[in-house]
Amino acid sequence: MAKKIKWRGENLRLVKRHFINTGGFTVLLIDETNYPHLIVSLNSKNYILKENEIIVKDFGDSEGIKEVLVSAGFLTSTGKWVEYRNELCEICEVI
């Protein structure tokens, strides 16, 4: 069963997809037609992450998504942060 969430008025599913070039994965919010509304995580090719960790994009069009996903029980904060294009981004574990 897919994890479901409401984001900015849309009923979306939380899905994981693998990055071909790095072997890591990304987390997306997609609708019922599989259209990706939001990419939650950033490509981690410059960082070493644990198996279920992602760098959460919580700025720009996705500002506030980390708190929504943590509150809904989809992510857990690790307390680790990295700088990505002059933005501080938290590393979270996908549950």
CORTA-V106460 format. One line per field, one symbol per residue. ss: DSSP state (H for helix, E for strand, C for the rest). A space follows every 50 residues. Layout:
ss: ???
//
This chain:
ss: CCEEEEECCEEEEEEEEECCCCCCEEEEEECCCCCEEEECEECCCCCCCC CCEEEECCCHHHCCHHHHHHHCCCEEEEEEEEEECCEEEEEEEEC
//
